[in-house]
Amino acid sequence: MPTKVFDTIIIGGGQAGLAVSYYLRRAKLDFIILDDQDKSGGAWQHTWPSLRLFSPAVMSSLPGQLMPKAKDSEYPHRDEVLGYLSNYEQHYKLPIYRPYQIQSVQRDDEHDCLRVTDGRYTWLAKTVVSATGTWSKPKTPLLKGQQEYLGEQCHSAHYDGPDAYRNKRVLVVGGGNSGAQIYAELADVANASWVTREPPLFLADDVDGRVLFERATARITGSRNDDPVGGIGDIVMVPPVKAARDKGILNAVPMFSKFTKQGVIWADGSEETIDAVIWCTGFEPNLDHLAPLNVLEADGKVQVKDGQAVKEPRLWLFGYGDWASPGSATLIGAGRSARENVPTLLEFLARDG
């Protein structure tokens, strides 16, 4: 039976877990990070090759270390983000162990702590930070006839670039930044259409992810904000999207009504053969490992206050989106939520740990 009890175990070594670890390391806590990946970078390892941040590097940095300026654009490329995250781990000598696929977190009454296990090994901790993100749980809507459709279906989580779609008839579904970026890329090599349920919201060329984050934070916190309405999902004019707009091809069409075996039926009743559909329809939080704690609500989320689970005060959640902390699923938001909420975790340990 394990006897060592860590101050904190962080589950997940992506951007949110790294941001939290910076402050735990500075506080000289006894902690470890358990990551399910083979190497550093979290979900960024699995994004499509041409993906770019929609915030400048200086505004997309984790605590303590600035992200280097992008080489060929104001907006860093995926590979530049991966390099930055890898360097961040090494620079701070963070205690990351991988790969460990955590299966459950349970209460351990004998040691008055939480028990973390991957099915082979077990660790004990006074507090647990869940920072597993959303990338491993892509969300796809269910439409009539979808199960019978014989064409290819791919979520943006598994999109690997345009080569597989060259000269094909492709629908890119989803009105956010991922839909806009993937459509802009495919439009050059395929007969692609961008399909959205609502008209997409385009932002001015000088509005980027930093501005969106500030607006989202103001709305969530109720602070005064006279800026125009804008959300994290509104479309930032990163270079590929701006190029598509300047060509006059950045146009969305309304959602189709249902699938057929060979394609789709549009709202006007017309039928069209479609080779592939790419879903850019978001993600859900990966929280299955928390089920034994009985903290999951009907919507699959956890009630939190300042990142701390209401029903299990030894549990903290970072990096899942606005419900955990404003903009916390973004690089800029991961750093801020860690800065604002880790002090409460440290106070909890000092008082009750």
Rosetta blueprint (number, residue, H / E / L):
1 M L
2 P L
3 T L
4 K L
5 V E
6 F E
7 D E
8 T E
9 I E
10 I E
11 I E
12 G L
13 G L
14 G L
15 Q H
16 A H
17 G H
18 L H
19 A H
20 V H
21 S H
22 Y H
23 Y H
24 L H
25 R H
26 R H
27 A L
28 K L
29 L L
30 D L
31 F E
32 I E
33 I E
34 L E
35 D L
36 D L
37 Q L
38 D L
39 K L
40 S L
41 G L
42 G H
43 A H
44 W H
45 Q H
46 H H
47 T L
48 W L
49 P L
50 S L
51 L L
52 R E
53 L L
54 F L
55 S L
56 P L
57 A H
58 V H
59 M H
60 S L
61 S L
62 L E
63 P L
64 G L
65 Q E
66 L L
67 M L
68 P L
69 K L
70 A L
71 K L
72 D L
73 S L
74 E L
75 Y L
76 P L
77 H E
78 R H
79 D H
80 E H
81 V H
82 L H
83 G H
84 Y H
85 L H
86 S H
87 N H
88 Y H
89 E H
90 Q H
91 H H
92 Y L
93 K L
94 L L
95 P L
96 I E
97 Y E
98 R L
99 P L
100 Y L
101 Q L
102 I L
103 Q L
104 S E
105 V E
106 Q E
107 R E
108 D E
109 D L
110 E L
111 H L
112 D L
113 C E
114 L E
115 R E
116 V E
117 T E
118 D L
119 G L
120 R L
121 Y L
122 T E
123 W E
124 L E
125 A E
126 K E
127 T E
128 V E
129 V E
130 S E
131 A L
132 T L
133 G L
134 T L
135 W L
136 S L
137 K L
138 P E
139 K L
140 T L
141 P L
142 L L
143 L L
144 K L
145 G L
146 Q H
147 Q H
148 E H
149 Y L
150 L L
151 G L
152 E E
153 Q E
154 C E
155 H E
156 S H
157 A H
158 H H
159 Y L
160 D L
161 G L
162 P L
163 D H
164 A H
165 Y H
166 R L
167 N L
168 K L
169 R E
170 V E
171 L E
172 V E
173 V E
174 G L
175 G L
176 G L
177 N H
178 S H
179 G H
180 A H
181 Q H
182 I H
183 Y H
184 A H
185 E H
186 L H
187 A L
188 D L
189 V L
190 A L
191 N E
192 A E
193 S E
194 W E
195 V E
196 T E
197 R L
198 E L
199 P L
200 P L
201 L L
202 F E
203 L L
204 A L
205 D L
206 D L
207 V L
208 D L
209 G H
210 R H
211 V H
212 L H
213 F H
214 E H
215 R H
216 A H
217 T H
218 A H
219 R H
220 I H
221 T H
222 G L
223 S L
224 R L
225 N L
226 D L
227 D L
228 P L
229 V L
230 G L
231 G L
232 I L
233 G L
234 D L
235 I E
236 V L
237 M L
238 V L
239 P H
240 P H
241 V H
242 K H
243 A H
244 A H
245 R H
246 D H
247 K L
248 G L
249 I L
250 L L
251 N L
252 A E
253 V E
254 P E
255 M L
256 F L
257 S L
258 K E
259 F E
260 T L
261 K L
262 Q L
263 G E
264 V E
265 I E
266 W L
267 A L
268 D L
269 G L
270 S L
271 E E
272 E E
273 T E
274 I L
275 D L
276 A E
277 V E
278 I E
279 W E
280 C L
281 T L
282 G L
283 F E
284 E L
285 P L
286 N L
287 L L
288 D H
289 H H
290 L H
291 A H
292 P H
293 L H
294 N L
295 V L
296 L E
297 E L
298 A L
299 D L
300 G L
301 K L
302 V E
303 Q L
304 V E
305 K E
306 D L
307 G L
308 Q E
309 A E
310 V L
311 K L
312 E L
313 P L
314 R L
315 L E
316 W E
317 L E
318 F L
319 G L
320 Y L
321 G L
322 D L
323 W L
324 A L
325 S L
326 P L
327 G L
328 S L
329 A L
330 T L
331 L H
332 I H
333 G H
334 A H
335 G H
336 R H
337 S H
338 A H
339 R H
340 E H
341 N H
342 V H
343 P H
344 T H
345 L H
346 L H
347 E H
348 F H
349 L H
350 A H
351 R H
352 D H
353 G L
